[in-house]
């Protein structure tokens, strides 16, 4: 049996490994259109590779996918993070868990994962063709013909793991085979705030902020990073994933409301403020930071609430206290645009999940054609979830089971 894997990324390689595990005698060839293999693996997690997330309950894990949650819930019963950890461990790659649940190789180097994959491919005699874009895929009576620029190959089975596409036209070749496509749009992106002075705090992180998109129920709590274009960090990125379609419809023009504190109610905030006030009434307000915010953020928010830095706690009026609390709990920022990183882009959209049997990852339209990874309308929030979806779908697709089995 000859099997083609289209795409030399995370899902493509893992599909190939699964094929050889379940069908040791199969001839497997990976076709990668560029001269780079595993490019997202290389840059993921700041070059450390966020392999997966330490969430081992399938019902909880599936909640981290704005698109594909229901389908992946079934798929994770076949291969989930504990299986990922075991797979790498068996090959000498030990993973560690960080405080936020993200899992990385103990080397903190993505090259460890790449070396592991390349060694695995060599040891299993998996062929790799780089600079080999597929120009056309023809369905035959008993298989598929792959057309490259100067050659063509026949395969019994094909697994498509080409990843997301910036453009709708990037999926035309799947449409030609009769598949439905959900128009791709960005999923993980940062918020641009060109008119907001908060950009001056570039590099500063507030660890426990709650960000809400005004006019919706969308909100997320977590670290927020100030950048030279606006805001980023886990809370922003996760919010962008859940709100991807809504924000696209708004043309990325909207407002966010931010609670900078770990407390939710005004009464709690007042209580903390009054306790600090009672302990040091003659201290300057700028020198007493009762909420443990980064000092630069504390100064920034005092200024935003029109409170003088040199005023003593003793002299802070009730009106100014209320104004300060309101600024801390209900801070408003105008967002105008987004920033995505081309190398790390994650898309919302792709092959319609109605076209796929998630028990096998085989197409419901074309027998013998399978899918893995982000080419499908699946995406996860930041934190290793997108790679886990790649490992899971690649593993299942590589079994090459038919939908009738």
Number of C-alpha atoms within 10 A of each C-alpha: 10 15 24 25 30 28 31 26 22 28 33 33 28 27 35 29 23 19 26 20 15 14 15 13 12 15 18 27 19 25 24 24 19 14 11 12 20 21 16 18 21 20 17 18 21 11 14 21 25 27 28 26 26 22 18 13 14 17 16 10 20 23 16 21 21 20 22 19 18 14 17 25 20 15 22 23 13 14 20 24 25 14 15 18 20 14 13 17 12 10 12 11 17 17 21 15 15 11 7 10 14 21 26 24 21 13 14 17 19 23 18 18 21 18 11 14 19 16 13 17 20 11 9 17 15 19 16 20 16 16 12 20 17 18 12 15 19 14 17 11 7 11 18 20 18 19 17 16 10 6 9 13 12 19 21 16 21 28 28 24 31 25 23 26 21 16 12 15 12 14 22 14 15 17 13 12 13 12 19 18 20 15 18 24 20 22 28 28 25 26 26 22 22 15 13 14 13 20 18 15 17 14 12 18 19 17 19 17 22 23 24 22 21 15 9 9 9 13 20 20 20 18 18 23 20 20 21 15 20 27 27 22 20 20 25 27 21 26 23 27 25 23 20 22 17 12 19 16 10 12 12 16 16 16 16 18 18 23 21 26 20 15 16 12 11 14 11 11 22 15 11 15 19 15 13 17 19 12 10 14 17 13 16 18 24 17 14 18 15 15 16 11 16 14 14 12 18 21 19 16 19 20 13 15 19 12 18 14 13 11 14 18 23 14 12 16 10 9 8 15 17 15 16 23 21 15 19 23 21 18 18 18 19 17 21 17 20 21 15 14 10 8 11 16 17 27 26 26 27 26 23 17 21 14 18 22 17 22 19 22 27 26 21 17 15 15 15 22 23 29 31 32 30 28 26 27 22 27 30 28 23 24 21 22 24 24 25 25 29 26 29 26 30 30 28 26 32 30 20 23 16 17 16 5 6
